[in-house]
Amino acid sequence: MGSIRMGMTKLIAPNLTFLPHRLVHGVKLFQLVAEPVEQTLVSGVIVRAWGYNGSTPGPVMVVHPGERVQVVFVNRLPTATSIHWHGLIVPNEVDGVPEIGAGPVIRPGETYVYEFVVRQAGTFMYHAHTMDAKQEMMGLAGMIVSLPRVLSTHREYVILLQEWAVQTDSGMDMAGMQMGGHTLSMTQATGDASMSEHTTYGEPGTKGRRFDINPMSMDFNYFTLNGKAYPDTASLRVRRGERVRIRMGNISMDSHPMHLHGHEFQVVAADGSDLMFPWSKNTINVAPGETWDIEFDANNPGVWAFHCHKPHHTTNAHQPGMGGMFTTVTYV
């Protein structure tokens, strides 16, 4: 679990890391590498995905309003890609949508430097925007947090919601995909030779099985918070008396009504903008492409559920037992 401290506030990325940076002549310099990754969604289930810097989601980027940022982007994928800075106001030439000319396409083996000045404070995302229907669902996404210099919370969590079509059934993942009455191989269905492998068992000395993802499927069977499904999701630990913020983004196809037990929270920001009039809820629907910030007072000790309220989204492969997009808020 990655964490950094900003004054009295601890910023935490459960099951993820923060992207390191260095200052070069006053410019905040990051490096992002798009590459194939093998990631354990939950114990025993390893997927062949695409991600940034070795994981999906990629590491969390932390910036501040007014900073000039350079992101050195390296493409180690077998196909062209780009990065879109979702919700950030950036120059058109680095918006990351090459199909309309808003930024270049970065081909396999190429490096490109994105540069812009951060103009906003809030919760944002970054994700692929070349063949995005495929690449986002392969895992090419991450979170950006632009922080004001002074924070009023004690603890803040950053969480990206994702869903996966993991090919665990013999009909779909082993022989090919049924489309319009015809059987297609994984390579034909995705248009990419890197997807031609089928499900195999774990390599000697490892635990779990490796599965392919069908990024064009609408049949999702795994649902994750920061790339993990329950019970492998990290608990959100709090102390009594703290003011806690949870920053959520949704890069999946479905909406996710996130529900917190035992507390009433205030909805304080949407899509990176603070709300003039926060309102109180215990469930907030996070639609695709949205970010929401909620805050609550840690005033009711215990272990409390925090989860998507779509019942199928709290299972793993639609099997009995708790799983999926579920974690706990735990007082320590």
N, C-alpha and C positions, 0 to 999 in steps of 0.2 A: 504494500500500500504506500503510494507516494504522498509526501506531505511537504509543505513549505510554510514558513511563518511570515506573516505581514503584520508587524506591530504585535498587538495582543491577539490577532486572529490567526488561527491555524487553518490553512487551505489543504484539503485532503482529496485525493483521487483514489477511491477504493479499487484495488486490484490493478491499478495502473501506475505509471510514473509521470513525472513532469519533464517536459522537453528542456534540456540544458541549453544555455545560451552564453555568449560572451559579448562584451562591448568592444567595438572596433571603431575608433574615432567618433564616439557618440552614437553609433548605430547598434541596435540590438540584433545580434546575428544568431540565427537558428539553422539547424540542418535537419531536413526530413528526407527519408529514404523510403520510396514505395517499393515493396518487395513481396514475394510469396512468403507466407508464414504458416507454421503449424501451431495451432492453439488449442488448448484444452478448454472446452466450454464448461464441462462438468466432468468429474472424475470418470474416466473410462471412455470419454468421447472427445477425440482429437479431430479437428477439421483442418483441411487444406484450404486456407483462406488467403486473402491479400490484405496487407496492412502497411503501417508506417513504423519504421524503426523497430521491427520485430514483433509487433502486436496489433491486434484490432480490438477496440479502437486504438488509434495511435496515441502517443503521449500527449498530455494536456499542455497547451501553450499558455503562458501567462505574460501579459503585456500591460501597459498603462497608457492612458490617453496622452497624446502628444509625442509618444515615442516614434522614432523612425525605425522600421523593422526590415530586415532582410532575411528571407528564408531561402537557403541554398537547397534546392530540390533535386534529388537524384532519382532517376527512374530505373529500377532494376527489375521491372516487370517484363513479361514477354510481349507486351503490347503498349501502344501509346496511351498517355494519360495526361492529366492536368489537375490543378487544385483550385477550387473555388472557396473564397473566404466568406462563408455563409453569414449574411447579416451585417458584415463590415462594409463601410463606405470606402471603397478603394478606387484608384484610377481604372478606367475601362481596360487598359492594356494588361492588367494583371488580375482581371476578374476570373479568369480560369474557365472560360466557355469558348474554346477554339472554333466550334462549329459555326458560331456567329461572328467570329473575328475578335472576340473580347479576350485576348490573350493567346499565347502560342500553345501548340500541342507539343508535348515533350515525348520524344520517341525513346524506345528501349536503349539504354546506355547513355542517354543524354542528361546533362545537368542544366538547370535554369535557375536564375535568382529572381525571386519575387521580391519587390520592394514597395513599401507604402508607409504612410504615416497613420498611426492609430488615432481616430477621431472620436471614438465613443468609449463609454464604460458600460460593461454588461457581460452577458453570457452569449457566446456565439459558437459556431461550429466551422470545421473545415472538412471538405470531402472532394472526391473525384468528380469531374464534370465532363469527362470524355467517355462516351458509351456509358453514361452514368447509370442507366437502368441495370446494367450488369455490374459495374465496378463498385457502386455503393453497396450492393447486396453481396458482393464478395468481401466487404469489410473495410473499404477505403474511406475512413472517416475518423474524426477526432473532435475534441472540444478546444475552444479558445476562451479564456477568461480575461477580460480587460478590467483591471481593478483600479478604483480610485485610490489615492494615496492614503486615505483614512477610511477604515472600516468600522462598523458599529456592532459587528457580531463577534462571538468568541470562536466559532467553529463553522467552516463552510465545506460542503461536500459537492463534488462535480461528478455527474453521472450521465452517460450516454446510453440511450435505449436502442437496442438492435434486435432483429429477428432473423432467423436462418432457416433455409430449406436444406437440411442436412439429409443426404441420400443414404438413409439407414435401411431401407427396404430392398429386398432382392430384386423386385421388378423394376424400380426406378434407377437404383444406383449401380446395379451390376450389369444389366444388359443394355441400358439406354433409356431414353425418355419417350413416352408415347405422346405424339403430337399429331392431331388430325388423322388418327388411324394409322400413322406410320411410325416406325421405331427409328429414332435418331440416336447416333452415338453422342457422347458428351461433347466430343470435338465438333460435330456438326451442329449441335444445338447451341453452342456458345460461340462458335466461330474462332476458337483459340486452341491451339495444339496443347497448351499447358493444362487443359482440362480433360485430356484423353484418358488419364488414369482412372481406374475404378476403385471401389472400396477394397482395402486390404486390411489384414490384421496387423496389430502393433508389431514393431520390429523386435527382435530378440532383446531381452533385457529391459523392455519398456512395458508400461501398463497402459491398457486402453487400445481402442481400435481407431484407425484413421479413416475419415470419411471425406468424400467430395461434397461440395456445395453446388446446388443448381441455382444460380443467381436469377434465372428467368422464371422460376417457379413461383406460384402464389400459395403453395402449400407449405406453410411455415410450421416447424415442429420444435424449434428451440428458441427461447426468448431470453435475452441477456441484459444485465446491467454491467456496463464497462467490460463487456466480453465474457462474463461469467453467468451461469445459471445456478440457482439455488440447488444444493446447499453450499456451493463453492463461492457464492457472493460474500464479500466481506461485510461484516456488520458495521452499521454507522454508530460509532461509540460517542456518547455524550456524557456530560457531567451535570448534575442537578444545578440549576441556577443559570446555565448558559443560554445565550441566544444563538440559535443554530439556523443556518441557511443551507438549503439544498438547491443546487443549480442543475437543471435537467434539460437535455436536448434529445430530440427524436429524429433519427436518421432512417427509420424503418418505413415500411409500407402502411402499417396500421396505426391507428391512434391508441394511446395507452392511458386510461384513467388511473392515475397513481393515487393510492389511498393510504393514509397514515392512521394507524390505530392509536387510541389513547390521548390524542392531542388535537387541538384546533390550530391550524396554521393560517398565516396571512400570505396571500398572493401579492408579491411586492414588485415583480418585474416580468415583462413579457417581451420576447424577441429582442432582448438586450436593452430595453428601455424601462426605466423605473416607472411604476404606476403612480399617478397623482393621488389616487384614492385606493389604497390596498383594501382587499376584502377578505373575509374569513371563510375558510372551507376546511373539509377534511379529505376531499378528493378533487384533483385537478386533471382534466383531460389534456394530454400532451399530444397534439396532432402531428403528423409528419411534417418535418421542416421547422417545427416550433421549438423555442426554448422558453422555459418558465422558471422563475425563481420563487421559492417559498421560504418563509421563516416561521419558526415556532420557539416558544419558551420551553426549555427542558424542566418541567415542573411536575412530572408524574412518573416517578421511578418505576422501572421494570424492564421487561424485554417486549418490545412492541413491533408488530408486523408493519412493513411498508412494501406495497406491492401493486402491480397492475391488477385492476378489478375485473378484467376479462378472464373468466375461469380457465379457459384453455391456455392462457398465457402464463399460468402458474403451474404448468406441468412440464415434464421433459419427455419429448416424443409422444405426448398425449397418453402417457402411462400413469397408472395410479400412483398417488403419493405427491407430496409437495415438491415443486421445482420451479424452473423458469424465472420470470421477472419478479423475484421475491427476495427481500432481505429483512433485516431487523434493525430497529433503533434500540441500542442497548446502553443502559446507564452503567457507568463504572465509578 
